[in-house]
Amino acid sequence: MTAENELEHLNIEAFQHDLVDWYQNNQRELPWRKTKNPYYIWVSEIMLQQTRVDTVIPYFNYFIEQFPTPEDLALADEEEVLKAWEGLGYYSRVRNLQTAVKEVVESYGGEVPKDRAEFRALKGVGPYTSGAVMSIAFDQPEPAVDGNVMRVFSRLLHIEDDIMQAKTKTKFEKVIAQVIEGAPPSDFNQAIMELGALICTPKSPGCLLCPVQAYCQARELGVQEELPVKKKKKEPTRKRIAVLAVQDKEQRWFVRKRPASGLLAGLWEFPQVELEREEEADKALAKMLNDQHAIQAEVEAYLGEVEHVFSHLIWEMEVYTGRVDEKLSSTEMGKWVTDQEAKELAYPVSHQKILKRLEE
C-alpha cells in the first residue's frame, strides 16, 4: 500500500492546523525548547532516546552547563563525559555523540551542519535524530519517526503493520514526509511527539482530550487501544552474577574499568563474575580476584541483591563485601580508591546502587 493510499481519508491541511494550534497553546516548558541551538537540540534528542522526559531535564541542564559548546564536549576527557551521563544508561549514545561532535569541530568549525546528508553521516546519527534536529533546529520538513510517532500515526491512519519491523518504519517515514509538507516543521514534529507523550499514550489514550480526534480512523472504528501492532520481544536472558566490594587495610575499595568495547564499555565496577546456577559465590569471587588481579581476599559478608535490567539481559547480582589484610598498589587492571575517590568515577546503575549501600 502506498503513502497516497494511507492518506486518502486525511484532510492534511486541516489536520496540520488543529495539531499545531493545540501544540502552540499547550506545549510543556522544556529547557531544549527555549533555544534553536542545534547542538543543544541534538544533545536533548540523544538523551531522550529510551529515557523519560522528567528524567532527562536535570541531566540536560547539567550536561549543557558542563559542556556548553561543541568545542567543550570535543575536548573533554571521556571519564568526565561518562560521569555527566551516569544514570542515563545506554552509554554508547554519549560516546557516539562525543565522537560526532569532535568531527563537527574538526570538519565544520564547531557548527552543526544543516545539510541533512552531512549531519546524517556523523557517528550515531540515525534517521530519527537527523529528522528531529533538521526540523526543530533548522525548520527543514524532515520526518522524525520513533516509536511514539508510529503509535500516533498507526491510530490516526489505522495502520496495522508491526512497528517492530524496519519496513514499517520506512512506510511511516514516507507517510509523514507527505503530512509535514506545508506545516511549520519544528512545531509539527514536536506536536506529534507531545501528542504521543501526553494524550495518545501507549495504554488508555485520552481520546476525549485529543485535538485531532476527528481525523483518527482507529477511534472511529473503536480499535485505538489495539494499536500499534507490536510483536513481543523474546524474554531477556537471566544471568547470575556475584560482585565483591573488597577493602584493603587502608579501607580503600578495589574497582576496575570495564573493557573499551562491549556492554557498559569503559565504566568502573566492583569486581564481578558470572556464576553457574549452583556455584558458590564466595569461592568463585575469591578465585576470580586471585586469577585476574593477584589479590588474595577473604569474602566476609553478604550485602544483598541488586538487579540490572538490559533490553536483552537481566543480571541477578549477589553482592558481598570482603577484605585483604595489606595495603596493595593499583595496577593497569584496577585501582584502590578512597570513599571520596570512588564517588568521582562513572559506574553502571547497578554499581551506583552498590556504592550507596556501602555508604549506608
C-alpha positions in Angstrom: 0.0 0.0 0.0 1.4 3.4 -1.0 1.6 6.6 1.1 -1.2 8.0 -1.0 -3.5 5.1 -0.1 -2.8 5.6 3.6 -3.6 9.3 3.4 -6.7 9.2 1.2 -9.1 9.8 4.1 -7.0 12.5 5.8 -7.6 16.2 5.3 -3.9 17.1 5.7 -4.2 20.9 5.8 -7.0 20.8 8.5 -5.1 18.2 10.5 -1.9 20.3 10.4 -3.8 23.4 11.6 -5.5 21.7 14.5 -2.4 19.8 15.6 0.0 22.8 15.5 -2.6 25.2 17.1 -3.0 22.7 20.0 0.7 22.4 20.4 1.4 26.2 20.4 -1.2 26.6 23.2 -0.4 23.6 25.3 3.2 22.6 24.9 5.2 21.8 28.1 8.1 24.2 29.0 11.2 22.1 28.5 14.7 23.6 28.5 15.6 22.4 25.0 12.5 24.2 23.6 13.9 27.6 24.7 16.5 27.5 22.0 17.2 26.9 18.3 20.8 26.0 19.1 21.3 22.8 17.1 23.9 21.4 19.5 21.5 21.7 22.5 18.7 20.2 20.5 21.0 17.3 19.4 22.1 16.6 22.9 18.4 16.6 24.1 17.4 14.2 21.4 20.2 11.7 22.2 19.3 11.9 25.9 15.5 11.4 25.2 16.1 8.1 23.3 14.8 5.4 25.7 14.6 7.8 28.6 11.6 9.7 30.1 11.4 13.5 29.8 11.3 14.1 33.5 14.5 12.1 34.0 16.3 13.9 31.2 15.6 17.5 32.3 18.2 17.7 35.2 20.7 15.7 33.1 20.3 18.0 30.1 20.8 21.1 32.3 23.9 19.7 34.0 25.4 18.4 30.7 25.0 21.7 28.9 26.4 23.5 32.0 29.5 21.2 31.8 29.9 21.3 28.0 28.2 24.4 26.8 29.7 24.3 23.3 30.7 21.5 20.8 34.3 22.5 21.4 33.9 21.9 25.2 32.5 18.4 24.6 35.0 17.6 21.9 37.9 18.5 24.2 36.5 16.9 27.4 38.0 13.8 28.9 35.8 10.7 28.3 35.8 9.9 32.0 34.3 13.4 32.7 31.7 12.9 29.9 30.6 9.5 31.2 30.3 10.8 34.7 28.0 13.6 33.5 25.9 10.9 31.7 26.0 8.5 34.7 22.5 7.1 35.3 21.0 7.7 31.8 22.3 4.3 30.6 23.0 3.2 27.0 26.4 4.8 27.3 27.3 4.1 23.6 24.9 7.0 22.9 27.2 9.6 24.6 30.4 8.0 23.3 29.0 8.3 19.7 27.8 11.9 20.5 31.3 12.9 21.6 32.9 11.2 18.6 30.4 13.0 16.3 30.9 16.4 18.0 34.7 16.0 17.5 34.1 15.7 13.8 31.8 18.7 13.9 34.6 20.7 15.5 37.3 19.4 13.1 35.4 19.4 9.9 32.7 22.1 10.3 34.4 24.7 12.6 32.1 23.7 15.5 28.9 24.5 13.6 26.4 21.6 13.4 25.9 21.0 9.7 22.4 21.9 8.4 22.9 19.7 5.4 20.9 16.5 6.1 23.4 14.2 4.4 26.4 15.7 6.2 24.6 15.5 9.6 23.3 12.0 8.9 26.9 10.8 8.2 28.1 11.7 11.8 28.6 8.8 14.3 25.5 7.7 16.0 23.1 9.9 14.0 20.2 7.8 12.7 17.1 8.8 10.7 15.2 9.9 13.8 17.9 12.1 15.3 18.6 13.6 11.9 14.9 14.3 11.3 14.4 15.8 14.8 17.5 18.1 14.6 16.9 19.2 11.0 13.3 20.0 11.6 13.5 21.5 15.1 16.8 23.5 14.8 16.7 24.3 11.1 13.0 24.2 10.2 13.5 21.7 7.4 10.5 19.5 6.6 12.0 16.2 7.7 10.1 13.4 9.4 11.3 12.3 12.8 9.9 8.8 13.3 10.3 6.9 16.5 8.0 4.5 18.5 5.9 7.3 19.9 5.3 8.8 16.4 4.5 5.4 14.9 1.9 4.8 17.7 0.2 8.1 16.9 0.1 7.6 13.2 -0.8 3.9 13.4 -4.0 5.0 15.2 -4.6 8.1 13.1 -4.4 6.2 9.8 -5.4 2.7 11.2 -2.1 1.1 10.1 -1.9 -2.5 11.4 1.7 -3.3 10.3 4.1 -4.5 13.0 6.0 -1.4 14.1 9.0 -3.6 15.2 9.8 -4.3 11.5 12.1 -2.0 9.6 9.9 -1.9 6.6 7.1 -0.5 8.7 9.2 2.4 9.9 10.1 3.1 6.3 6.4 3.3 5.5 5.8 5.7 8.3 8.7 7.9 7.1 7.2 8.1 3.6 3.7 8.9 5.0 4.8 11.6 7.5 7.1 13.2 4.8 3.9 14.0 3.0 1.9 15.0 6.0 4.6 17.5 7.2 4.7 19.3 3.8 3.4 22.9 4.2 3.4 22.8 8.0 5.9 24.6 10.2 8.4 21.6 10.6 9.6 22.4 14.1 6.2 22.8 15.6 4.7 19.9 13.6 7.2 17.3 14.7 7.3 18.5 18.3 3.4 18.5 18.3 3.4 14.8 17.3 5.9 14.0 20.0 3.9 15.9 22.6 0.6 14.3 21.5 2.2 10.9 21.9 3.6 11.8 25.3 0.5 13.4 26.8 -2.6 12.1 25.1 -2.1 9.3 22.6 -0.3 7.2 25.2 0.5 3.5 24.9 -2.3 2.5 27.3 -5.6 4.2 27.8 -5.2 7.0 25.3 -7.0 10.2 26.2 -9.1 10.4 23.1 -11.7 12.8 24.5 -8.9 15.4 25.0 -7.2 14.8 21.7 -7.1 17.9 19.4 -7.1 15.7 16.3 -9.7 13.0 17.3 -11.9 14.0 14.4 -9.2 12.7 12.0 -8.5 9.4 13.8 -9.6 6.3 12.0 -8.8 3.9 14.9 -11.0 5.9 17.2 -13.8 5.9 14.6 -13.5 2.1 14.5 -13.1 1.8 18.3 -9.7 0.0 18.0 -7.4 2.7 19.3 -6.3 0.5 22.2 -5.4 -2.4 19.9 -2.8 -0.3 18.0 0.0 -0.1 17.3 0.7 -3.7 16.4 3.9 -4.6 18.1 5.3 -8.1 18.1 6.5 -9.1 21.6 10.3 -9.4 22.1 11.6 -12.7 23.4 12.1 -12.8 27.1 15.5 -11.5 28.2 18.2 -14.0 29.3 18.8 -14.1 33.1 22.4 -14.4 34.4 23.5 -15.0 38.0 26.3 -12.5 38.9 28.4 -12.3 42.0 30.0 -8.9 43.0 32.7 -8.3 45.6 33.2 -4.9 47.3 36.6 -5.5 48.8 38.7 -3.2 51.0 42.4 -3.2 51.9 43.8 -2.4 55.4 43.7 1.4 54.4 39.9 1.0 53.9 40.2 1.7 50.2 37.9 -0.1 47.7 39.2 -2.0 44.7 37.5 -1.0 41.4 38.3 -1.9 37.8 37.4 -0.4 34.5 35.3 -2.5 32.0 36.7 -3.1 28.5 36.7 -0.2 26.0 34.1 -2.0 23.8 31.1 -4.1 24.6 28.5 -4.0 27.3 28.9 -0.9 29.6 32.2 -0.2 28.0 34.6 2.0 29.9 32.6 2.2 33.1 34.0 1.4 36.5 32.8 -1.5 38.6 33.4 -3.6 41.7 34.9 -6.9 40.5 32.2 -9.3 39.4 31.9 -12.8 38.0 29.2 -14.8 36.2 28.1 -17.9 38.1 26.6 -21.2 37.2 23.2 -21.8 38.8 24.6 -23.9 41.7 28.1 -22.4 42.0 29.2 -21.0 45.4 29.6 -17.2 45.1 32.3 -16.7 47.8 34.6 -19.3 46.2 34.1 -18.0 42.7 34.8 -14.4 43.8 38.0 -15.4 45.7 39.2 -17.4 42.7 38.4 -14.6 40.2 40.2 -11.9 42.3 43.3 -14.1 42.6 43.3 -15.2 39.0 42.6 -11.8 37.4 44.2 -9.4 39.9 46.6 -11.4 42.1 44.5 -10.3 45.1 44.0 -12.8 48.0 40.8 -11.7 49.6 38.6 -13.0 52.3 34.9 -12.9 51.4 33.2 -11.7 54.6 29.5 -10.8 54.4 26.5 -10.9 52.0 25.3 -7.4 51.3 22.1 -8.2 49.4 20.8 -8.5 45.8 20.7 -6.0 43.0 19.0 -6.5 39.7 20.3 -4.9 36.5 17.9 -5.0 33.5 19.1 -4.6 30.0 16.8 -4.8 26.9 18.0 -8.4 26.2 19.6 -9.4 29.5 18.9 -9.4 33.3 21.8 -9.6 35.8 20.7 -11.1 39.1 23.5 -9.7 41.2 24.6 -11.1 44.6 26.7 -8.6 46.4 29.4 -9.4 49.0 31.9 -7.5 51.0 35.5 -8.6 51.5 38.9 -7.7 52.9 42.6 -8.0 52.4 45.0 -7.6 55.3 47.6 -5.5 53.5 47.9 -2.2 51.6 48.0 -3.0 47.9 49.1 -0.9 44.9 46.9 -0.1 41.9 47.6 -1.8 38.6 46.5 -1.4 34.9 43.7 -3.9 35.7 42.2 -1.9 38.6 42.9 0.6 41.3 42.3 1.2 45.1 40.2 4.2 45.8 39.0 6.1 48.9 35.3 6.7 49.6 35.6 10.1 48.0 37.6 8.9 45.0 35.1 6.2 44.4 32.3 8.7 44.2 34.1 10.6 41.4 34.1 7.7 39.0 31.3 6.7 36.5 29.5 3.4 37.2 26.6 1.4 35.7 23.4 2.0 37.6 23.8 -1.4 39.4 27.2 -0.5 40.8 25.9 3.0 41.8 23.3 1.2 43.9 26.1 -1.0 45.5 28.1 2.2 46.3 25.1 3.7 48.0 24.6 0.5 50.1 28.2 0.6 51.1 27.8 4.2 52.2 24.8 3.3 54.3 
